[in-house]
Amino acid sequence: MELLRVSDISLVEREATVVAPISFGQPAHHKLALAGESGAGKSTLLQIIAGLVQPSTGEIRIAGERVRGPHEALVPGHPGVAYLSQKSDLPHSLRVEQVLRYASKRPAAEAQALYELCRIDHLLARRTDQLSGGEQQRVALARLLLGSPRLLLLDEPYSNLDRVHKRQLQAIIEEVGTRLGITCLLVSHDATDVLPWADEVLVLRRGQLVQRGTPQQLYYQPADEYVAALFGDYNLVRGADRLALGSAEASSAAEATLLVRPEQLVLAGSGPGAPGTVRAVRFMGSYYEVEIQLPENIVRARAATAACAPGDAVVISVAAAQ
């Protein structure tokens, strides 16, 4: 069942297009992510979906009901939709228990279970100004969940958190979907937020939708260099080297290019492929980065061990798709 339907939504401000006309749907329990560089229009689109920003054209429907923008509603926002930004915006100097009690629409036992899920049951007696950034974000999330939303909109929720608090909040959001059955839509510019979590990703650039697909499709089959760069390291191979690499997509066009991830390149001492010379071998922790000079390009590959050294002759090929 489709929970969210976005139809021809656009936003023009001061004669500049912030969001170009875009349409898509999100089924219930489907984890959808909006990705793109800063200024791509991701957060603005999320705020339109939440009913916090008035679109120039189009409409949003949640479970078939139209979302009214702030120009049409006395109180901005839509029932059943919760919006979590990167800033918690909690009331200052109130006890956590007070903040949550005012927001709760759930029985006491359900509320307590939510506090435990959000890892904040030990924080109830503290004041909001005594909380760390990660604790504030978890309290803010619990406050939203107390309203029993059907759709949770997550606007860069991890951007101000350290590694430990980020991992903790990621685990909680995963449980929100599985245990509470709440559908989530995440905005992020960070590949590590999107790739392991999303069922599907929409990539925006300057307000326009440039590619849509599964994380695997966007990672291994990016539409262009912009999409490739969003999701990790890549090599851009031009000219005859592209043909020598043996890519299944290779053509005879001299100007053709190949986007390939470092881990897709296979190093060998001989055999079919593009001949090259090792320029550098760098220890990166969980792998070695090998920089290779091909006849026309420099590429970087990944290897589990330091099996070659600068100056070694190698042959590079592209691993077969799995």
C-alpha positions in Angstrom: 0.0 0.0 0.0 1.3 3.4 -0.9 1.5 5.7 2.1 3.1 8.8 0.5 2.4 10.3 -2.9 4.3 13.3 -4.2 2.7 14.7 -7.4 4.4 17.4 -9.5 5.8 19.2 -6.5 7.9 22.3 -7.3 9.1 25.4 -5.5 10.3 28.7 -7.0 11.6 31.4 -4.8 12.7 34.8 -6.1 12.5 33.5 -9.6 15.0 30.7 -8.7 13.9 27.1 -8.9 14.6 25.4 -5.6 12.8 22.2 -6.4 11.9 21.3 -10.0 8.7 19.4 -10.7 9.1 16.0 -9.1 6.7 13.0 -8.5 7.3 9.8 -6.6 5.6 7.4 -4.2 6.6 5.6 -1.1 4.9 2.4 0.0 4.2 1.8 3.7 7.2 0.3 5.6 9.5 1.2 2.6 12.7 2.9 3.6 13.3 5.8 1.2 16.2 8.2 1.2 16.8 11.6 -0.5 20.5 12.1 -1.3 22.4 14.9 -2.9 25.0 17.6 -2.1 24.3 20.6 0.0 21.8 22.9 -1.7 20.3 20.2 -3.8 16.8 20.8 -2.4 16.6 17.7 -0.2 15.6 19.4 3.0 13.2 21.8 1.3 11.4 18.9 -0.4 11.2 17.1 3.0 9.7 20.3 4.6 7.1 20.5 1.8 6.1 16.9 2.5 5.8 17.7 6.2 3.5 20.6 5.4 6.0 23.2 6.7 6.8 24.9 3.3 4.2 25.9 0.7 5.0 24.4 -2.7 4.6 26.5 -5.9 2.9 23.6 -7.7 1.6 20.1 -7.1 0.3 18.2 -4.1 1.3 15.8 -1.4 -1.0 13.0 -0.1 -0.5 10.9 3.0 -2.7 7.8 3.0 -4.8 9.5 0.3 -5.3 12.7 2.4 -3.9 15.9 0.9 -1.2 17.7 3.0 -2.0 21.4 3.3 0.8 23.9 3.3 1.4 26.6 5.9 -0.6 29.1 3.8 -3.6 26.8 4.0 -3.4 25.5 7.6 -3.8 27.3 11.0 -1.1 25.1 12.5 1.7 24.0 10.0 2.2 20.3 9.7 0.1 17.2 8.9 -1.5 14.8 11.4 0.4 11.4 11.3 3.6 13.0 10.0 6.6 13.7 12.3 9.6 15.8 11.3 13.0 15.4 13.0 15.6 17.9 12.0 19.3 18.0 12.8 18.5 20.4 15.7 16.4 19.0 18.5 14.7 22.3 19.4 13.7 21.1 22.8 12.2 23.6 25.3 15.0 25.1 27.4 15.5 24.1 31.1 12.5 21.8 31.4 12.8 18.3 32.8 12.8 15.6 30.1 9.8 14.0 31.8 7.8 17.2 31.5 8.6 17.7 27.8 7.5 14.1 27.1 4.4 14.2 29.3 3.1 17.3 27.4 3.6 15.5 24.1 2.3 12.0 24.9 -0.8 10.6 23.4 0.0 7.0 24.5 -0.8 5.0 27.7 1.9 5.1 30.4 3.1 1.6 29.6 3.5 2.3 25.9 5.3 5.6 26.7 7.7 3.8 29.0 8.5 1.3 26.2 9.2 4.2 23.9 11.6 5.7 26.4 13.4 2.4 26.6 13.5 2.0 22.8 15.0 5.5 22.5 17.5 4.8 25.3 16.3 7.8 27.4 14.5 6.1 30.4 17.5 7.1 32.6 17.3 10.8 31.5 13.7 11.6 32.6 14.7 13.6 35.7 17.4 15.7 33.9 16.8 19.2 32.4 17.0 19.5 28.7 20.0 21.9 29.0 21.9 19.2 30.8 21.8 16.8 27.9 24.4 16.1 25.3 23.6 16.6 21.6 23.0 12.9 21.1 20.7 12.7 24.2 18.8 15.7 23.0 18.2 14.1 19.6 16.9 10.9 21.2 14.6 12.8 23.5 13.3 14.8 20.4 12.7 11.6 18.6 10.8 10.1 21.5 8.6 13.2 21.8 7.7 12.8 18.1 7.0 9.0 18.5 4.6 9.7 21.4 2.3 11.3 18.8 1.9 7.9 17.0 3.0 9.1 13.6 2.6 6.9 10.5 5.4 8.7 8.5 8.7 9.8 10.1 10.7 12.4 8.1 14.4 12.5 9.1 16.3 15.6 8.0 20.0 15.0 8.4 19.4 13.6 11.9 23.0 12.4 12.4 24.9 15.5 11.1 25.8 17.0 14.5 26.5 13.7 16.4 29.8 12.0 17.2 30.4 8.5 16.1 29.1 6.8 19.2 25.8 8.8 19.4 25.3 8.4 15.6 25.6 4.6 15.8 23.1 4.6 18.7 20.5 6.8 16.9 20.9 4.7 13.7 20.1 1.6 15.7 17.0 3.3 17.2 15.7 4.4 13.9 16.1 0.9 12.5 14.0 -0.4 15.4 11.4 2.4 14.9 10.7 0.8 11.5 10.8 -2.8 12.5 9.2 -2.7 16.0 6.8 0.2 15.6 6.0 -0.2 11.9 6.6 3.5 11.2 7.6 4.4 7.6 10.7 6.5 7.4 12.0 8.9 4.8 15.6 10.0 5.4 17.5 13.0 4.0 21.3 12.8 4.0 24.4 13.8 2.0 26.4 11.0 3.7 26.7 7.7 1.9 27.2 5.8 5.1 23.8 7.0 6.3 22.1 6.0 3.0 23.6 2.8 1.5 23.2 0.4 4.4 19.8 1.6 5.4 17.6 2.5 2.4 15.5 0.3 0.2 15.5 2.9 -2.4 17.3 6.2 -3.0 16.3 9.4 -4.9 19.3 11.6 -5.9 18.7 15.3 -6.3 21.0 17.9 -8.0 20.0 21.6 -8.0 16.4 20.6 -7.2 16.1 18.0 -10.0 15.8 14.3 -9.7 18.8 12.8 -11.6 18.6 9.1 -10.6 16.4 6.7 -8.7 17.2 3.1 -7.7 18.4 0.7 -5.0 21.6 1.5 -3.1 23.4 -1.2 -5.2 22.2 0.3 -8.5 23.3 3.8 -7.5 26.7 2.6 -6.2 27.7 0.3 -9.1 25.7 2.0 -11.9 25.7 5.7 -11.3 24.1 7.8 -14.0 27.0 10.2 -14.0 30.1 11.4 -12.1 27.9 13.5 -9.7 26.1 10.4 -8.5 29.2 8.4 -8.3 31.0 10.9 -6.1 28.0 11.0 -3.7 28.4 7.4 -2.7 32.2 6.8 -2.5 35.5 6.7 -4.2 35.6 6.1 -8.0 37.9 6.1 -11.0 37.0 7.9 -14.2 38.8 6.1 -17.1 38.9 7.6 -20.6 40.1 6.5 -24.0 41.9 3.3 -24.9 42.4 2.3 -21.3 38.7 1.9 -21.0 38.6 -0.6 -23.8 41.6 -2.5 -22.4 40.0 -2.9 -19.0 37.5 -5.2 -20.6 34.4 -3.6 -19.3 31.2 -5.2 -20.7 30.0 -1.6 -21.4 33.0 -0.6 -23.4 32.6 0.9 -26.8 35.0 1.9 -29.5 34.4 5.6 -29.0 37.7 7.2 -28.0 35.9 9.9 -25.9 33.9 7.3 -23.9 34.4 7.1 -20.2 34.1 4.4 -17.6 33.1 5.0 -13.9 34.4 2.2 -11.8 34.8 1.7 -8.0 38.3 0.9 -6.7 37.2 -2.4 -5.3 35.9 -3.4 -8.8 39.4 -3.4 -10.2 41.4 -6.7 -10.2 45.2 -6.6 -10.1 47.2 -9.5 -11.7 50.7 -10.0 -12.8 49.7 -11.1 -16.3 46.7 -11.9 -18.5 44.0 -9.8 -20.2 43.4 -6.2 -19.2 45.1 -2.9 -19.2 48.9 -2.9 -18.5 50.1 -0.5 -15.9 52.8 0.4 -13.4 52.3 0.7 -9.6 53.0 4.2 -8.5 52.2 3.9 -4.7 50.8 1.4 -2.2 49.1 3.0 0.9 47.9 1.2 4.0 44.3 2.4 4.7 43.5 0.2 7.7 41.1 -2.5 6.5 42.7 -2.5 2.9 45.6 -1.3 0.8 45.1 1.4 -1.8 47.2 0.7 -4.9 47.7 3.6 -7.3 48.5 2.5 -10.9 49.7 4.4 -13.9 47.9 3.1 -17.1 49.0 4.4 -20.5 46.4 7.2 -20.4 45.0 7.3 -16.9 45.9 7.0 -13.2 43.6 4.7 -11.3 43.3 3.5 -7.7 42.4 -0.1 -6.7 41.9 -1.8 -3.4 43.7 -4.9 -2.2 43.5 -7.0 0.9 47.3 -7.3 1.2 50.4 -5.4 0.0 51.1 -7.9 -2.8 52.8 -5.4 -5.0 55.2 -2.5 -4.6 55.9 0.8 -6.4 57.5 0.1 -9.8 55.9 -3.3 -10.3 54.3 -4.1 -13.7 50.6 -5.2 -13.3 47.6 -5.8 -15.4 44.2 -4.3 -14.4 40.8 -5.6 -15.3 37.2 -5.0 -14.1 35.7 -7.7 -12.0 32.6 -9.4 -13.4 29.3 -8.1 -12.1 27.8 -10.3 -9.3 
